[in-house]
C-alpha cells in the first residue's frame, strides 16, 4: 500500500524543554527546524535529546496540530508540540505495530505518543484534552538513510482502510 504524505517539519532539540523541569516551569531549549536528517538504525536524530532512547523519534499529524491551534484560537507554532517529524496525509495511529518506508528508510511504528499535561501550560488549557488519542507515533528506525522534508510516498506491505487523520484512538496505549 502506498500513501502520499507530506513532511512539513523535521525538528531536533538537544535539551528537554518540559518534563525534566519543575512543575509547569517551561524551559527555553531551542528546537531546530531541519530540511533533512541522516538516520541510523535504532537511533534518533543526531544531537537530539532522544537520540539514544527506547523511543528515538516521534511523528505527529499536522492536521491534528492545526486543529488544536484552531480550537484554542492560537497562532500556529508546531514546534511547541516537541515532536520530531510533522507529517500530513495519514492517521498515525494506523501505523502502530506496522513497518513502513519513507524515503527508503524503514521505520517501525511502536506505540501512540500520549500527550502530557504540559501541553496545557505551553499552549492553553484544553490542549491536552484535544490531543488525547492523537498525540503522535513513537517510531524506531530500522534502516539507515536520509529523510527529507517535502512530499513523500509512505509504503507499507499491509493494506488497510485509511482513516481520517483527525480520528483519535478509542483507548490510547499509554507508555
Secondary structure as GFF3:
##gff-version 3
##sequence-region A 1 175
A	DSSP	beta_strand	2	12	.	.	.	ID=ss1
A	DSSP	beta_strand	32	34	.	.	.	ID=ss2
A	DSSP	beta_strand	36	39	.	.	.	ID=ss3
A	DSSP	beta_strand	57	61	.	.	.	ID=ss4
A	DSSP	alpha_helix	62	71	.	.	.	ID=ss5
A	DSSP	three_ten_helix	78	81	.	.	.	ID=ss6
A	DSSP	beta_strand	85	88	.	.	.	ID=ss7
A	DSSP	three_ten_helix	92	95	.	.	.	ID=ss8
A	DSSP	beta_strand	99	102	.	.	.	ID=ss9
A	DSSP	beta_strand	105	112	.	.	.	ID=ss10
A	DSSP	alpha_helix	118	122	.	.	.	ID=ss11
A	DSSP	alpha_helix	127	131	.	.	.	ID=ss12
A	DSSP	beta_strand	137	141	.	.	.	ID=ss13
A	DSSP	beta_strand	145	148	.	.	.	ID=ss14
A	DSSP	beta_strand	150	155	.	.	.	ID=ss15
###
